[in-house]
């Protein structure tokens, strides 16, 4: 954990130095934006992690995937929310996770301009700005505060009507987005998160944070997070099976 936190702080220093500097934006093949800050932040993070764990693999948003057989794998998104970074509002973060034998075991979610640092390690609980956090105890859909992220794929699917019924049933629906709704979930301030368009680097660190806070984190089919994950249902645990059933995700 110390190395991951040190890496996050190294990345935060680059981000603070580059923020609101009107950096040039390049559009990648997948149509997502990238700036000099993304690349420099990932390089800073990678340097710290490699110094502490030179044999570990590394999978970064900007520098690609370099795996070592039978070794743990770092998963890093240096600026998750580059569009927010470019438009100069602080809804972006650095995501650092560690995977061992296919299982996510550590996560750091650092939002330096927003002012939040969440982290967790298997068996050691979840923390936000140094304070232990826990998910809520809400167990009824009608009492649920839910947040939704990017839903383009869900909107095109047969589950869209079921999603509408869920929205109509919950107490409160918002779209806090990116790192923030997972921090809120892990801290017990909201109760469920749904997203249908993510990649594993966006959410790997948040899996461990939510689960160590007592929640549950799967894809929309109820499967555990993996390198292939592209959708999310994250909850306080009590609501999980009911939401899977209500949304007909497995049908």
N, C-alpha and C positions, 0 to 999 in steps of 0.2 A: 504493500500500500504506500509506503514512504516514497518509493520510486515513482509511482503513478501520480501521486500528489505533487512531487517535485517537477515532473514532466508537465503537469497541468499548469503549474505556476510559470514555468519557462514559456509555455505557449501563451499564457495571459500577458506576459511582458511584451511579447511581439504584438499581440492584438491591441493592447493599449497604445502602443507606439504608432500603430497603423490606422487606428480608428479615426474617422472623419478627415482622412487625408486625400480624398478624391482619387483613389487608386484606379488604375485601368482595369476593366473587366473583360475577361475572355469567356466565350461560351464554349463549353466542352461538347463532345459528341452526343452526350445524352441531353443536351440543351440546358444543362445547369450552369450557373456562372461560377467563375473562379477568379481570384485576385492574387496578387503577390503575397498578401497577408495569409491566405490559405496555405500556400506553399511554404512560406517561411515559418509559419506556426507549426506545421507538420514536421519540418526539418528540426526545429528546436525540440519538439516532443520526442522525436525518434532518437535524437542524439542522447538525451537523458536516459531513455529506456535501454538503449544499446550499451551505454556505459555500465549500467547495473546488471543487465541480463543479455550479454552478447550472443548467446546461443538461441534466444527466443525468436520465433517468427514475428513478422510485422505485416499487417494489412492496413494500409492507409488510403484515405479517400483520394489523395493527390499523388502519392508516390507508388501506389500499387501494392501488390501482394508478394511477400518474400517469406516463404515458409521453410522451416527446418523440420525434417521428419521426426515425429514423436516428441516434439518440443511444444511448449505452450505458445499461444499466438496472441499478440497484442492486436487489438482492433481500434483504429483511431480515425475520428472525423475531426479535423483541426478547427473548422468553423462550421458547425451544423446550423444553417440559417444564413448562408452567404448573402441571400437577397436582402435580409434584414440588415446585415453588416453594411452592405453597399448603400442602402437607403438610410442608414444612420439612425436606426432605432435598435435598442439593446436586446432584442429577442433572438439572440444567437448564443451558442455555447461550444465548448470543446468537450468531446466525448472520448473517453479512454476506457477500454475494457480489456480483460484478460480471459482467454478461453483455454481450458485444460481438457484434453481428451473429449472435445466436443461440448463441454459444459462451461457456461459463463460463470466465473467465480469471483470477479472483482469489477467494480465500476466506479469511475469518477466522472461527474457531470459538472463542468465548471463554466459559469456564466459571469465573467469578470465585470462586464459593464452593467449587468443587471444586479450584481451583488449577491449571487448565490453560488455555493459550492456544496454539492451533494456527493456522498461517496458511501460505498459499502463493500464488505468482503464476506464471503460465505462463512456463516457461523459467528459473525461479529456484529451484526446489526447494521442499521442504516443511519446516516447522520446528514444533517443539513446545517451548514455554518457551525459545525461543532456540536450541535445538539442532537441527541437521539430522537428519531422520529418513528411513528407508527401510523398505519393506515386506520381508516375509520371503522366503526362497527355497524354502519348502516346495512340493513339486510332486506329492505323492501324497495322495489323498483320505484314506487311512488314517492319515496323519500330521497331518491338518488340525485346527486349532482354529477352530471356527466359532461365530459369535454370531448370534442371531435377534432381530428386533424384533417389531413388531405383525404378526401373521400371520392376522388374521381372514378376509380375502379369500382368502388361499391355502388356509386350512382348508376353505373352501367350494368349492374348485375341484378339477378332475380331477388336479391336480398334487400333491395332499396325500399320496397314497400314495407317490409318488416322493420327496417330501420326507422322509417317514418312513424310506425306505431310505437316503437320504443321511445322516440323523441317526444311523442304526445303523452307518454305515460310517466316519464321521469319528472322530478320536481323542478329541475333546472338544467338547461343545456347551454354550454358555451364552447368556444373554440380557442382555448388558451394557446395551444400549439407548441410544437417543437419540445424543448426540454421542460418548459414550464408546467404543462399539465401533468407530467410525470412527477415532478417535484411536489406539486400540490397533492397528487394522489398519495404519494409515499408519506406525506406529512399529515394525512387525514383531513385535508381541506376540501377535496372532492372525492368521488367514490368510484369513478370508472372513466376509461379513455378508450376511444375507438379510432383507428386509422386504417386506411386500406392501401396507402401508397408510400412505403418506406423501404429503406434497405437496412441491412443488419448494422452497418456502421452508425446509422442514425440512432439506434435504440439499444445497442449491445450493453452499454454501461448502465442504462436505465433498468434493464431486466433485473440485475442483481440488486439495485437500489430498491426497486419496488418489492421484490420478493423478500429481501432482508427486513423490510419494514412490515412484513406480514401479509403482503398482497400476493396476487397471482398474475402472471404475465404469459400469455400465449399468443399464437396467431388467431385469425378469425375462425379457424377450424378446430381450435382447442389444442393445437400441437405446441410443444415447447419451442422456444426460440432457437434458431440455428442459422448457419451462414446463408441459407436460402430464404429466410423469413422476409416477407414483404408486407404483411398485414399485422395488426395488433388489436387484441382485446386485453386491456390491463384493468384490474379491479382490486378492490379491497379483499377479494377472496370470497366473501359471503355472497356476492352478487354474480359471481362468474358463471356458474352453470346455468343459472336462470337467464342471463343475458345471451349465452350461447343458444339456448333453447328458443328464446323469444325471437332471435334474429335468424333462426333456421340456417346457421352457418354451415352445418354439416349435411344439409340436404341439397 
